[in-house]
Amino acid sequence: MIANLTGQQIRDKLDQDHWSARILAHVVCSAYWGGAGVDLRELDGLDADNWKLAKAIMEYRRQPGWNDEEFYALACWCRIRHDLKQWSHEQ
């Protein structure tokens, strides 16, 4: 769980064609695989709920009981759903 949301609940929030969903998808992929991807200035435009979610995603691996398989599945889904080509080489 990230910010008390399941992977499916996060997918539901990010399954939109809205700039904030795409930014959060970048946050997920960048937090999982690293590398370039998120222009941190864009995070400033997020509303309070999405800002909290972005922070929770970045802190996920610091949480007790975090699940790599769940995080990987979410990152793969974000990469495909939002066509994030900079992570297309990741398995």
C-alpha positions in Angstrom: 0.0 0.0 0.0 1.1 3.5 -0.8 -0.5 6.3 1.2 -3.1 3.8 2.4 -4.0 3.1 -1.2 -3.7 -0.3 -2.9 -2.0 -0.7 -6.2 -5.4 -0.9 -7.9 -6.6 2.3 -6.2 -3.4 4.1 -7.4 -4.0 2.7 -10.9 -7.5 4.1 -10.8 -6.1 7.5 -9.9 -3.5 7.4 -12.6 -5.7 5.9 -15.3 -6.6 9.3 -16.7 -5.5 11.5 -19.6 -4.6 14.4 -17.3 -1.2 16.0 -16.9 -1.2 15.2 -13.1 -1.7 11.5 -13.7 1.2 11.5 -16.2 3.4 13.3 -13.7 2.5 10.8 -11.0 3.3 8.0 -13.4 6.7 9.6 -14.0 7.2 9.7 -10.2 6.3 6.0 -9.9 8.8 4.9 -12.7 11.5 7.2 -11.5 11.1 6.0 -7.9 11.3 2.4 -9.1 13.9 2.4 -11.8 15.7 5.7 -11.2 17.1 7.8 -14.0 15.7 11.0 -15.5 12.0 11.4 -15.8 10.4 13.9 -13.4 10.9 17.6 -13.7 10.5 18.4 -10.0 9.1 21.9 -10.9 6.0 20.2 -12.3 5.2 18.7 -8.9 4.5 22.2 -7.6 1.4 22.2 -9.8 -0.2 19.2 -8.1 -3.2 19.6 -5.8 -2.8 18.7 -2.2 -4.0 15.1 -2.6 -1.7 14.4 -5.5 1.2 16.1 -3.8 0.7 13.7 -0.8 0.5 10.8 -3.2 3.8 11.8 -5.0 5.6 12.0 -1.7 4.2 8.7 -0.5 5.4 7.1 -3.8 8.9 8.5 -3.3 8.9 7.2 0.3 7.4 3.8 -0.4 10.7 1.8 0.0 11.2 3.3 3.4 7.9 1.9 4.7 7.9 -1.4 6.7 6.5 -4.2 4.7 6.8 -2.6 1.3 6.4 -5.0 -1.6 8.8 -5.0 -4.5 6.5 -7.1 -6.7 3.6 -4.6 -6.2 5.8 -1.6 -6.9 7.3 -3.3 -10.0 3.8 -4.1 -11.3 2.7 -0.5 -10.7 5.8 0.9 -12.5 5.3 -1.4 -15.5 1.6 -0.5 -15.7 2.5 3.3 -15.5 5.1 2.9 -18.2 2.7 1.3 -20.6 -0.4 3.3 -19.7 1.4 6.7 -20.1 3.8 5.5 -22.9 6.9 6.5 -20.9 9.5 5.7 -23.4 12.5 6.6 -21.2 11.9 3.4 -19.3 11.0 1.2 -22.3 14.3 -0.8 -21.8 13.3 -1.9 -18.3 12.0 -5.5 -17.9 
